[in-house]
Amino acid sequence: GIFYENKILPTDKVVEVDRGGLVGRYLGETPEKTMDAVHRAMGGVLFIDEAYTLSRGAENDFGQEAIDTMLKYMEDHRDEIVVIVAGYVELMEEFVHSNPGLESRFNRFMHFPDYTGEELMEIFLMRCEKNCYVLNKEAEAEVQKYLSNVSETHKTFGNGRGVRNLFEKILVEQANRLAVMDTITRECLMELTLEDVQQVLKPEEKAE
């Protein structure tokens, strides 16, 4: 939107792809898939998520072919498209330095810090509210404790995605608990309990 409003790009469209949207499974398919993505993004932004996966394949992997195809197109149409690549900091540094062409073209960086434990808890509570669930006080304290810990010690937690996965696992445990109850009320269906949370966290604590 900013690029469009400032007349840097003629449109405000964004085309988002990952490795699967660029790399083919057989010889000759990758340039075709890559060109399809950049053509769809022409006049706007091509956003490549987890871009580091393009340079981390085996020797005969087609990821490098996608990079080479993309770099050629970027050079030929530098005033018509913006390419944004994203991923974990260390892996993206490795990606950019894997190819001189990448280093020269991707030379502006934006770093987004990980969410704090409090922010992760806000995301979790937003998911509860959006899906009409209520986290009781004991369960909330346990989730808060866990998220505060992972925000400080687990750099591969995945931030918002990690919260979503945690939430979905707790819902599974709630369903298992309700399945053996004789009487289920509306309040039971909406409530997430300490037991539900602990059933999810116990295996992880043992693994650690």
URVENTA-V416852 format. One line per field, one symbol per residue. phi: phi as a letter, one per 20 degrees, with the letter a starting at -180 (. if undefined). A space follows every 10 residues. Layout:
phi=???
This chain:
phi=.ffffemfcf cdfcddccgf ecdeecgnef gfffffffff egnbddddel ffffddefge feffffffff ffffffcfed bddddcrfgf ffffffefbg ffffedcccc ddffffgfff ffffffffff dmdcefffff fffgffffff feddfdfnlg ffffffgfff fffffffffd efcceffffe eddgfffffe eggfffff
